[in-house]
Amino acid sequence: MNYHIIINKVNTVDELLESWSNQDLIALLDRFGFPDAAKSNPAELRELLTMAISDFEPAEAAAILLDYRLSDKLNEGQIEQISHDMLLDKISEEYPVISLHHQLFNINQLLHKAYNGKFPNAKATIAEFEISSVDAAAEEVSKEIVLKALQFTLNDSNLIKRLFADHLLGKVKFEEADSIIWELSNLGENQYRLITSEYWIARDEFVEAEFDAEVTVFQEAEEE
């Protein structure tokens, strides 16, 4: 399948504000000892949470946030371990289960701000692009299709190209694509926006702003 891609904008950010709703902020404020947050000005909730978090020991605060957002994925022992590891390493990049990287990033960045840099600073990449195809057989744009197309503009040092070469070529099923791209939004008229970790795709790794890409989708072997 052949696609034409135009990269319109690539930004690096250190926070994804929309990742925490007002309901999230109110619930977290309650966990951090501020039970009447629902009565507060919604515009002040994030700043209140930052101050409330900083009243706790860093690892304790990390454990509270991890329990709130990832208690269905992590047990108590894992939460305890990660809460301490986050002070030393970019866990949102290094944790072996990449499906957790998105939420670990959001948690880490709340802590980074609350403790004035005591937690490592991680970054995310937001790219806006146009992808289109005149190929009648072209599949619907998905995270997998996007990554396989973007390989043609990313430089050779890109981590995805080094770790998932066979996946990008369609030789292996690329299930990890759903975790590597945190969000893929269809903006209409072939325009899309993706959010991922700078760990996976950095702004300076884009080589061409407009290019063509031939994408091969993995085919399951038919049982005899």
C-alpha angles and dihedrals in degrees: 000000000000125000136180115216132192118189107214104174140357122190134178117218134177097207138038102207095186090061091082118055123203087255089056092050093049092048091049093047088056090053090050093053102268102113100169098057092122088071092054127098105274090224090061098048097094093050091047090052092050090055093044092051092051091060089069131071108268097245091045091052091048090053091052092052093044091050091049097050105026109025089116090057104035132049124223094266093051091048091050092050096045092046089063097037091056090068091060108031142030093258091177086067102031105041107112095227101073093188086074096051095092096056093038087056092052092048093045093052093052088053094044091056096042093052098039096244101324087126116059115265114243125188138210131211123225115193128183117198147154120238124182140159137197089198108114090208094053112130125232111279109266136163089266093051091048095052092046089051096045092055087080093065102034116094121247094258091064110123096224091055091049098044101034105033094134091045091054090051092052094247093116130034107262102217091148090069090082090059098038092057105052096192133008115189126191105219094183133257093053091305118134140176125206131191121201140145119284082230089071101033124013125194093242093054093075110101105174127035094201126029147137124250133196109209125198118198119212113252120209112235112252116242114241 
